[in-house]
């Protein structure tokens, strides 16, 4: 660890997550959501991916309505590498869901498919999630498909985010 800023230590990126280093930083932008059971909507989004020198990256996401700024969704979790080309994602949703996904990493593109989506007794029934993420330069594009409440896997979200803060260090 070396010092950074006002006495705040920074850690060296763990070798195991170097293949995911393109995700590090703070990303912000806008997206569109739809699903057969809801009305289409626009949203703002911020994602932060950081590390503490351990073999995982920390992930935090939040969205808000473009209409009135009210919070819409948030999730938090961890990115891990099972190998340099195989990635795992562990995500907790405040709606009572936990998502365990994995998939291939090709350069700066990921396709993550859920192995397990589990929910509390009051959570909506979500049975599958697929996330497609591509990073090019300072732009992160993603799409999220979901199977839920009796609807088969279908597109739910798509967004374009820009890196607004580089990772520290």
N, C-alpha and C positions, 0 to 999 in steps of 0.2 A: 504494500500500500504506500502511496505517496500522498503528500498533502495537496489539497486543491482548494482554492478560495480561502475563506476565513476559517482555516483550521478543519475544514471538512475533508475527511480522508476519501480518496478515490481508490478503487481496486483495479487490478489488471484483469482484463477479460479472460475468463477461463478458456483454455484450449478447446474444451468440448463444445462450446457454443460459438466459436469463431465462424462456422458456416452460416450462422444466423445474424452476424453482426450488422448486416444491411438493414435489419429491423430497428436497430437502436436509435433512440431520439424521441422527439415529440412530433406528432403528425396531426394536422387539422385540415378539415375540409367539409364537404357537404355530400349528402347521399339521398337516395330515393328508396322508399320502402313500399311494398305491396304484399298482399296475401289474399287468397280467395275469401277469407272470413273478415277482412277489415278494409277500410277505405285507404287508398293510396296516400302517402305523406312524404314530405321532404324533411330532412333533418340535418343538423350540424353535428360534427363529431370531432372528438379529440382522443388520440391514442398515445400512450407513453410506454415505451419499452426501455428498460434499464437493467443494470446488472450490479452485483456486489462481489464479483470475483468467484462465484460458485458456479457449478455446471448447469445453470439455468438462466433464463432471462425473465424478469418480472414484467408483467403485462397489465395495464389498466386502461379501460376504455369507458367513455361516457358520451351520451348523445342528448340532444335537446331539439325541441320543435323550432323550426324556422319561423313559424307563425307568431309565437308569443314567448319563446325562450324557455318554456317549462321543460324540466328534465323528462327524458323518455326512457332511456335504458342505461345500464352500466354493467360492466363485467370486469372481473379481475382474475388473473391466473399466472401461469408459467409456461414458457416455451422451453423444450429440452431437445437435445439431439440423441437419438438412439444410436445413430451412426452419422457420418458426414453427409449422407444423402437421405436419411430417414428422420423425421421430426415428430415430436409428441407435443400436444397442447392440453393443458389441464385448466379448465375455466369454471369459475363459480358465478352464477347469475343470481341477482337478488330476488328473482321470481321463484326461487326454490329449486332451481335446476343446477346440476353439475354435469359438465360435458368433458369427456375424455376422447380426444381425437388424435389421429396420426396420419402421416402421409409422406410422400416423396418431396424432397427438395431438389430442384434443378436450377442451378445458378442462383437467381433471386426470385424464383417462383415456387409457390407452395400450393399443394392441393391436400387439404386436411379433411378426412372423413371421420365421423364419430364412430368410435368402437362401442361407446356406452353413453347414453343420456339418461340420467336418473333424476327423479324429482321427489319432493316432499309430497305429502298427502294433498296439499292445496295447490300444487303447481299444475299448470296446463300440461297436457299430455304431448310431449315432444319426443319423437322416436328416432329422428336422425337429423344431423347437421353436416353440411359440406361447405367448407370455406376455400375459396380460390383467391390467392394473394399474389400480386406481382409488383415488384419494386423496380423502378427504372429511374436513375438519377435521383431527384428529390421528390418523386411522385410514387405514391402507393395506391394501387387500384385493387379493389376487392369486390367479390360477390359472395353472398351467403345464401345457400339453399336450405330449406327446412321442411321436414315432414312433421306435422303436428295436428292435433285435434281432428284426426280422421282424414286429413288432406295428405296425399302422397308428396314425396320430395318435389318442391317447386321453389323457384326463386323468391326470396323474401327481401333481400337488401342488396344494393350496389352503391359504391361510393368511390370518390377520388379524393385522396388526402395528399397534402404537401408537407414535407419535412419543414417544420418551423423552428426547431431547435435541434442542433446536433448533439450527439451524446457527449457527456463530459469526458475529459481525459484526452 
